[in-house]
Amino acid sequence: MLFTIQKAKNQLPELIDAALAGEDVVITIGTKPAVRLVAIPQYDFKLGVLEGKVGATPDFLEPLSSDELKAWEDR
């Protein structure tokens, strides 16, 4: 969909709806394409979605045991 700047000003809400629906919206200056209106992806990010599904994780701030430390030093 090509729109001049003037038409884009008058129809901005409709152009935004079209972009959100996945349509390719291009705004022109004169006859030259200038910008493309693109929807920003929306993510439903949640913390803790794997809680109870993953085994115990190591505590990386806990000091190594003497056996683990020796194994690293002997490399």
HELIX and SHEET records of a PDB file:
HELIX    1   1 ILE A    5  ASN A   10  1                                   6    
HELIX    2   2 LEU A   12  LEU A   20  1                                   9    
HELIX    3   3 SER A   66  GLU A   73  1                                   8    
SHEET    1   A 3 LEU A   2  THR A   4  0                                        
SHEET    2   A 3 VAL A  25  ILE A  29  1                                        
SHEET    3   A 3 LYS A  32  LEU A  37 -1                                        
END                                                                             
